Amino acid sequence: MATLEDLGVSAFINILGAFVFLILFAVLRIQPVNDRVYFPKLYLAGKRQHDHSARSAVRRFVNLNVCTYITFLSWVPGALRMTENELVAHAGLDSAVYLRIYTLGLKIFLPIAALALLVLIPVNVSGGTLLGLRKEVVFSNIDKLSISNVNPGSNRFFIHLLMAYVFTFWVCFMLYKEYSNVAFMRLHFLASQKRRADQFTVIVRNIPRISSHSTSETVDEFFRRNHPDHYLGQQPVYNANRYAKLVKKKERLQNWLDYYQLKFERHPEKRPTRRTGCFGFCGREVDQIDYYQARISELERKMASERQKVLNDPKAIMPVSFVTFDSRWGAAVCAQTQQSKNPTQWLTDWAPEPRDVYWQNLAIPFFSLSIRRFLISVAVFALVFFYMIPITFVQSLANLEGLEKVAPFLKPVIEVNVVKSFLQGFLPGLALKIFLYILPTVLMIMSKVEGYVSLSSLERRTASKYYYFMLVNVFLGSIIAGTAFEQLYYFLHQPPTQIPRTIGVGIPMKATFFMTYIMVDGWAGIANEILRVKPLVIYHLKNMFIVKTERDRERAMDPGSIGLGENLPSLQLYFLLGLVYAVVTPLLLPFIIIFFAFAFLVYRHQIINVYNQEYESAAAFWPQVHSRIIASLLISHVTLFGLMSTKKAAYSTPLLIFLPLLTIWFHKYCKSRFEPAFRKYPLEEAMEKDNMEHASEPNLNLKSFLANAYLHPIFHLFEEPAKEEESQETVEVRIDKAQQQQQQQQRDHQEETHVRSSSQYHHEESHFRSTHETHYHHESHVSRSTQYHEGIHVRSDTDSPSPPHFIYHYDIQP
């Protein structure tokens, strides 16, 4: 059982670690050589440029201005300077609402902590129960501040009961206000958005096969018949997963080729060679540049063959289609209604925005989705209980006194003061953090196997799995395993009638473990987040071995994203700990408040300067956040009810029954009141926005705007051979407006050769469009053909949180 001394050691280590991380961040962020690591979002948005001509050779890498080193906390006011409206315009609504979760935590726990520390701590300290228990029950001075120290049957429990009601009403009040505010922000954001392709597009799945018709003809006929007034066209989906894997493989080979070419340029006296066998230790010795050029040429032939197969094979067209309408109202009617008398066919839903589409999963047959999700559910269930083994081991480190009673031979090592304080105060939280490190990646893979078709839904499903894992393993597993180890000796030497009382006393004692976990994960961990050690190392490795041009240097940047799949469950765990221990052990609350305040500053800075969100869901994750906090509130009620039932509080305990009932009623009310705004798009809003758009732009050519919005990314060509995919499956080329003029002269002499080499594929693309592409009305073909030959598609400002970018096709200049 961790003591005040152990917590002091843990606090010292974590505060020192956080301070060191912040000092390193303050120094590294102002070095010119690290500018693209700590400000990548500003580079992508064209708001920041690296001026090489203005610096000497030394100043290009090192900041020699001493004054900037003194104000090492200048990033804090910079993170707070931007207003919320400016933040929405800069980073999107998802990022702004994500930050509101931290402010919600502060709004909830600051008043609760003040009231609990002023009222409950004196009540608990004056109880004196632990001093009268047998010495075999393990406790520390911290436990004297918890509810465990109150005498069984005492009238003092009425004060805890009153505080439970006050805390519950306060939490519900804040949740209601925040749900209302976020729902208003979402509707306002959708209403004020400029025109986007997903506002007019519906994804249709499980399209029935008709022997005499192609999939495109079937879709076209169905929607012409059932939506004759608003149907505009449709874009079929092609199974190009194999081609995408070849593109990804080529990117890896190209990186190795760039590395060896750069190595040869630096040392021209010797060409790089290596053996082709296992890890370069056996096999024949080959010239690495020639070797990778040959492999890339062979791979390009395979890509050409696979491309022809996708273009010409009717089976490559999947029973999925993106259907577009001439109005938001028409799309809303289609997306939110049943299309067929057979409820398993012609399934419609709002299409994700183009950059949110996870193209690989569109090729999964619809009938297999239920089987996949059942198998993944079984796998997640098994994974949760498999992880109980390392979690239990971690708890054994946190309960050394209890373990000594079972294994006395470890006592000489454990009793060393330095070892004991380190094991109990720091190591358990660190070990748990390490065990949880790879888990989000595993859960994301599981979500992809389930077949969800958008990145946003994948992250929400991953967050859901991770939350259940944290609830069972980190929270319940830590309490149960910890109590069992801690009280094992006493369980074996006491009457059975005393076991419930021992459990009731032992559960609050786990607060000390969670305090150490909060300090490791919420203090030092957040400081490590702003330091960005991994992106910093990877960027400089790429810069050293791969980067040859400014274009390569841009691609070496890794802005990353918020990572909702991992961060939302972690946040929900802190809400759970705060609500459960608010009445039981109020001393834990200041640790949580420090986390929310510190994390808010760090993530606000990261969102402004670093993160570049992959998609914009308009805060679609908020209903999940609200539901998880309500679940935490219910768990706190059940925990308090079970604890007080062991304390012989016969008069006060029954009054707790009303709390979960009131909480459930409140949740149902909020669900019916606010959740439809996150699930459906009001027809009234859609019609109003359509009318406003028609009045302001009467000559709008919507067909050309939507023509290629949902064309599979592999059918977009490179602007030049050196430009590879920007993501796992995207092969379109984006040139930032601010950098276009600088790079124009460097590209001129390369483009003439590349345009000639692209002519053959240009012809294949034209054949593909004329044979299999979207079936629009006659006028749509004319406008789309014009746009295709121009080779330019300019996205609207709202297509991404960053400023608009050009997308070039086939090296044709605008």
Secondary structure in CASP SS format (residue, H / E / C, confidence):
PFRMAT SS
TARGET T0000
AUTHOR 0000-0000-0000
METHOD secondary structure of the structure
MODEL  1
M C 1.00
A C 1.00
T C 1.00
L H 1.00
E H 1.00
D H 1.00
L H 1.00
G H 1.00
V H 1.00
S H 1.00
A H 1.00
F H 1.00
I H 1.00
N H 1.00
I H 1.00
L H 1.00
G H 1.00
A H 1.00
F H 1.00
V H 1.00
F H 1.00
L H 1.00
I H 1.00
L H 1.00
F H 1.00
A H 1.00
V H 1.00
L H 1.00
R C 1.00
I C 1.00
Q C 1.00
P H 1.00
V H 1.00
N H 1.00
D H 1.00
R H 1.00
V H 1.00
Y H 1.00
F C 1.00
P H 1.00
K H 1.00
L H 1.00
Y H 1.00
L H 1.00
A C 1.00
G C 1.00
K C 1.00
R C 1.00
Q C 1.00
H C 1.00
D C 1.00
H C 1.00
S C 1.00
A C 1.00
R C 1.00
S C 1.00
A C 1.00
V C 1.00
R C 1.00
R C 1.00
F C 1.00
V C 1.00
N C 1.00
L C 1.00
N C 1.00
V H 1.00
C H 1.00
T H 1.00
Y H 1.00
I H 1.00
T C 1.00
F C 1.00
L C 1.00
S C 1.00
W H 1.00
V H 1.00
P H 1.00
G H 1.00
A H 1.00
L H 1.00
R H 1.00
M C 1.00
T C 1.00
E H 1.00
N H 1.00
E H 1.00
L H 1.00
V H 1.00
A H 1.00
H H 1.00
A H 1.00
G C 1.00
L H 1.00
D H 1.00
S H 1.00
A H 1.00
V H 1.00
Y H 1.00
L H 1.00
R H 1.00
I H 1.00
Y H 1.00
T H 1.00
L H 1.00
G H 1.00
L H 1.00
K H 1.00
I H 1.00
F H 1.00
L H 1.00
P H 1.00
I H 1.00
A H 1.00
A H 1.00
L H 1.00
A H 1.00
L H 1.00
L H 1.00
V H 1.00
L H 1.00
I H 1.00
P H 1.00
V H 1.00
N H 1.00
V H 1.00
S C 1.00
G C 1.00
G C 1.00
T H 1.00
L H 1.00
L H 1.00
G H 1.00
L C 1.00
R C 1.00
K C 1.00
E C 1.00
V C 1.00
V C 1.00
F C 1.00
S C 1.00
N H 1.00
I H 1.00
D H 1.00
K H 1.00
L H 1.00
S C 1.00
I H 1.00
S H 1.00
N H 1.00
V C 1.00
N C 1.00
P C 1.00
G C 1.00
S C 1.00
N C 1.00
R C 1.00
F H 1.00
F H 1.00
I H 1.00
H H 1.00
L H 1.00
L H 1.00
M H 1.00
A H 1.00
Y H 1.00
V H 1.00
F H 1.00
T H 1.00
F H 1.00
W H 1.00
V H 1.00
C H 1.00
F H 1.00
M H 1.00
L H 1.00
Y H 1.00
K H 1.00
E H 1.00
Y H 1.00
S H 1.00
N H 1.00
V H 1.00
A H 1.00
F H 1.00
M H 1.00
R H 1.00
L H 1.00
H H 1.00
F H 1.00
L H 1.00
A H 1.00
S H 1.00
Q C 1.00
K C 1.00
R C 1.00
R C 1.00
A H 1.00
D H 1.00
Q H 1.00
F H 1.00
T E 1.00
V E 1.00
I E 1.00
V E 1.00
R E 1.00
N C 1.00
I C 1.00
P C 1.00
R C 1.00
I C 1.00
S C 1.00
S C 1.00
H C 1.00
S C 1.00
T H 1.00
S H 1.00
E H 1.00
T H 1.00
V H 1.00
D H 1.00
E H 1.00
F H 1.00
F H 1.00
R H 1.00
R H 1.00
N H 1.00
H C 1.00
P C 1.00
D C 1.00
H C 1.00
Y E 1.00
L E 1.00
G E 1.00
Q E 1.00
Q E 1.00
P E 1.00
V E 1.00
Y E 1.00
N C 1.00
A C 1.00
N H 1.00
R H 1.00
Y H 1.00
A H 1.00
K H 1.00
L H 1.00
V H 1.00
K H 1.00
K H 1.00
K H 1.00
E H 1.00
R H 1.00
L H 1.00
Q H 1.00
N H 1.00
W H 1.00
L H 1.00
D H 1.00
Y H 1.00
Y H 1.00
Q H 1.00
L H 1.00
K H 1.00
F H 1.00
E H 1.00
R H 1.00
H C 1.00
P C 1.00
E C 1.00
K C 1.00
R C 1.00
P C 1.00
T E 1.00
R E 1.00
R E 1.00
T C 1.00
G C 1.00
C H 1.00
F H 1.00
G H 1.00
F C 1.00
C C 1.00
G C 1.00
R C 1.00
E E 1.00
V E 1.00
D E 1.00
Q H 1.00
I H 1.00
D H 1.00
Y H 1.00
Y H 1.00
Q H 1.00
A H 1.00
R H 1.00
I H 1.00
S H 1.00
E H 1.00
L H 1.00
E H 1.00
R H 1.00
K H 1.00
M H 1.00
A H 1.00
S H 1.00
E H 1.00
R H 1.00
Q H 1.00
K H 1.00
V H 1.00
L H 1.00
N H 1.00
D C 1.00
P H 1.00
K H 1.00
A H 1.00
I E 1.00
M E 1.00
P E 1.00
V E 1.00
S E 1.00
F E 1.00
V E 1.00
T E 1.00
F E 1.00
D C 1.00
S C 1.00
R H 1.00
W H 1.00
G H 1.00
A H 1.00
A H 1.00
V H 1.00
C H 1.00
A H 1.00
Q C 1.00
T C 1.00
Q C 1.00
Q C 1.00
S C 1.00
K C 1.00
N C 1.00
P C 1.00
T C 1.00
Q C 1.00
W C 1.00
L E 1.00
T E 1.00
D E 1.00
W E 1.00
A C 1.00
P C 1.00
E C 1.00
P H 1.00
R H 1.00
D H 1.00
V E 1.00
Y C 1.00
W H 1.00
Q H 1.00
N H 1.00
L H 1.00
A H 1.00
I C 1.00
P C 1.00
F H 1.00
F H 1.00
S H 1.00
L H 1.00
S H 1.00
I H 1.00
R H 1.00
R H 1.00
F H 1.00
L H 1.00
I H 1.00
S H 1.00
V H 1.00
A H 1.00
V H 1.00
F H 1.00
A H 1.00
L H 1.00
V H 1.00
F H 1.00
F H 1.00
Y C 1.00
M H 1.00
I H 1.00
P H 1.00
I H 1.00
T H 1.00
F H 1.00
V H 1.00
Q H 1.00
S H 1.00
L H 1.00
A H 1.00
N C 1.00
L H 1.00
E H 1.00
G H 1.00
L H 1.00
E H 1.00
K H 1.00
V H 1.00
A C 1.00
P H 1.00
F H 1.00
L H 1.00
K H 1.00
P H 1.00
V H 1.00
I H 1.00
E C 1.00
V C 1.00
N H 1.00
V H 1.00
V H 1.00
K H 1.00
S H 1.00
F H 1.00
L H 1.00
Q H 1.00
G H 1.00
F C 1.00
L H 1.00
P H 1.00
G H 1.00
L H 1.00
A H 1.00
L H 1.00
K H 1.00
I H 1.00
F H 1.00
L C 1.00
Y C 1.00
I C 1.00
L H 1.00
P H 1.00
T H 1.00
V H 1.00
L H 1.00
M H 1.00
I H 1.00
M H 1.00
S H 1.00
K H 1.00
V H 1.00
E H 1.00
G C 1.00
Y C 1.00
V C 1.00
S E 1.00
L H 1.00
S H 1.00
S H 1.00
L H 1.00
E H 1.00
R H 1.00
R H 1.00
T H 1.00
A H 1.00
S H 1.00
K H 1.00
Y H 1.00
Y H 1.00
Y H 1.00
F H 1.00
M H 1.00
L H 1.00
V H 1.00
N H 1.00
V H 1.00
F H 1.00
L H 1.00
G H 1.00
S H 1.00
I H 1.00
I H 1.00
A H 1.00
G H 1.00
T H 1.00
A H 1.00
F H 1.00
E H 1.00
Q H 1.00
L H 1.00
Y H 1.00
Y H 1.00
F H 1.00
L H 1.00
H C 1.00
Q C 1.00
P C 1.00
P H 1.00
T H 1.00
Q H 1.00
I H 1.00
P H 1.00
R H 1.00
T H 1.00
I H 1.00
G H 1.00
V H 1.00
G H 1.00
I H 1.00
P H 1.00
M H 1.00
K H 1.00
A H 1.00
T H 1.00
F H 1.00
F H 1.00
M H 1.00
T H 1.00
Y H 1.00
I H 1.00
M H 1.00
V H 1.00
D H 1.00
G H 1.00
W H 1.00
A H 1.00
G H 1.00
I H 1.00
A H 1.00
N H 1.00
E H 1.00
I H 1.00
L H 1.00
R C 1.00
V H 1.00
K H 1.00
P H 1.00
L H 1.00
V H 1.00
I H 1.00
Y H 1.00
H H 1.00
L H 1.00
K H 1.00
N H 1.00
M H 1.00
F H 1.00
I C 1.00
V C 1.00
K C 1.00
T C 1.00
E H 1.00
R H 1.00
D H 1.00
R H 1.00
E H 1.00
R H 1.00
A H 1.00
M C 1.00
D C 1.00
P C 1.00
G C 1.00
S C 1.00
I C 1.00
G C 1.00
L H 1.00
G H 1.00
E H 1.00
N H 1.00
L H 1.00
P H 1.00
S H 1.00
L H 1.00
Q H 1.00
L H 1.00
Y H 1.00
F H 1.00
L H 1.00
L H 1.00
G H 1.00
L H 1.00
V H 1.00
Y H 1.00
A H 1.00
V H 1.00
V H 1.00
T C 1.00
P H 1.00
L H 1.00
L H 1.00
L H 1.00
P H 1.00
F H 1.00
I H 1.00
I H 1.00
I H 1.00
F H 1.00
F H 1.00
A H 1.00
F H 1.00
A H 1.00
F H 1.00
L H 1.00
V H 1.00
Y H 1.00
R H 1.00
H H 1.00
Q H 1.00
I H 1.00
I H 1.00
N H 1.00
V C 1.00
Y C 1.00
N C 1.00
Q C 1.00
E C 1.00
Y C 1.00
E C 1.00
S C 1.00
A C 1.00
A C 1.00
A C 1.00
F C 1.00
W H 1.00
P H 1.00
Q H 1.00
V H 1.00
H H 1.00
S H 1.00
R H 1.00
I H 1.00
I H 1.00
A H 1.00
S H 1.00
L H 1.00
L H 1.00
I H 1.00
S H 1.00
H H 1.00
V H 1.00
T H 1.00
L H 1.00
F H 1.00
G H 1.00
L H 1.00
M H 1.00
S H 1.00
T C 1.00
K C 1.00
K C 1.00
A C 1.00
A C 1.00
Y C 1.00
S C 1.00
T H 1.00
P H 1.00
L H 1.00
L H 1.00
I H 1.00
F H 1.00
L H 1.00
P H 1.00
L H 1.00
L H 1.00
T H 1.00
I H 1.00
W H 1.00
F H 1.00
H H 1.00
K H 1.00
Y H 1.00
C H 1.00
K H 1.00
S H 1.00
R H 1.00
F H 1.00
E C 1.00
P H 1.00
A H 1.00
F H 1.00
R H 1.00
K C 1.00
Y C 1.00
P C 1.00
L H 1.00
E H 1.00
E H 1.00
A H 1.00
M H 1.00
E H 1.00
K H 1.00
D H 1.00
N H 1.00
M H 1.00
E H 1.00
H H 1.00
A H 1.00
S H 1.00
E C 1.00
P C 1.00
N C 1.00
L C 1.00
N C 1.00
L H 1.00
K H 1.00
S H 1.00
F H 1.00
L H 1.00
A C 1.00
N C 1.00
A C 1.00
Y C 1.00
L C 1.00
H C 1.00
P H 1.00
I H 1.00
F H 1.00
H C 1.00
L C 1.00
F C 1.00
E C 1.00
E C 1.00
P C 1.00
A C 1.00
K C 1.00
E C 1.00
E C 1.00
E C 1.00
S C 1.00
Q C 1.00
E C 1.00
T C 1.00
V C 1.00
E C 1.00
V E 1.00
R E 1.00
I E 1.00
D C 1.00
K H 1.00
A H 1.00
Q H 1.00
Q H 1.00
Q H 1.00
Q H 1.00
Q H 1.00
Q H 1.00
Q H 1.00
Q H 1.00
R H 1.00
D H 1.00
H H 1.00
Q H 1.00
E H 1.00
E H 1.00
T H 1.00
H H 1.00
V H 1.00
R H 1.00
S H 1.00
S H 1.00
S H 1.00
Q H 1.00
Y H 1.00
H H 1.00
H H 1.00
E H 1.00
E H 1.00
S H 1.00
H H 1.00
F H 1.00
R H 1.00
S H 1.00
T H 1.00
H H 1.00
E C 1.00
T C 1.00
H C 1.00
Y C 1.00
H C 1.00
H H 1.00
E H 1.00
S H 1.00
H H 1.00
V H 1.00
S H 1.00
R H 1.00
S H 1.00
T H 1.00
Q H 1.00
Y H 1.00
H H 1.00
E H 1.00
G C 1.00
I E 1.00
H E 1.00
V E 1.00
R C 1.00
S C 1.00
D H 1.00
T H 1.00
D H 1.00
S C 1.00
P C 1.00
S C 1.00
P C 1.00
P C 1.00
H C 1.00
F E 1.00
I E 1.00
Y E 1.00
H C 1.00
Y C 1.00
D C 1.00
I C 1.00
Q C 1.00
P C 1.00
END
